[in-house]
Amino acid sequence: MADNTSPSIPIPVFKGSSYEHWSIRIKTILRSRDLWDLVESGVEDKEKNGPKRDAYAMAIIQQVVQSIKLQGLRRDFENLCMKDDESVGEYFSQVMEIVSLRMSFGESVTDQTIVEKILRSLTSHV
């Protein structure tokens, strides 16, 4: 099994394009950690370190999924704008829902960021 104590390789985030390039990078990371065979064929019951290797591969895959989810939530946060027929309370609830989701994935969002977002995207009728 590969030395898993080596310096951490940053997990690339899939940005919606160049899937082929991204998938090659993920495959390379999993191969460098001697985990790609688990993705292709699963864990053999008789393999001594199989469950540990499987858990390690899953952790890498979950990290990628979490990065993709956070990227989408950041985009949703930036693109969110108050609608003309929406109350400040309704808009504030939408902003806080996205913030809560981001925080549930371990990302911190400052009060200043939230206030700036709300003030910059209020409609003129408020």
Buried (B, 14 or more C-beta within 10 A) or exposed (E): EEEEEEEEEEBBBBEEEEEEEBEEBBBEBBEEBBBBBBBEEEBEEEEEEBEEBBEBBEEBBEEBEBBBBBBEBBEBBEEBEBEEEBEEEEBBEBBEEBBEBBEEEEEEBEEEEBEEBBEEBBEEEE
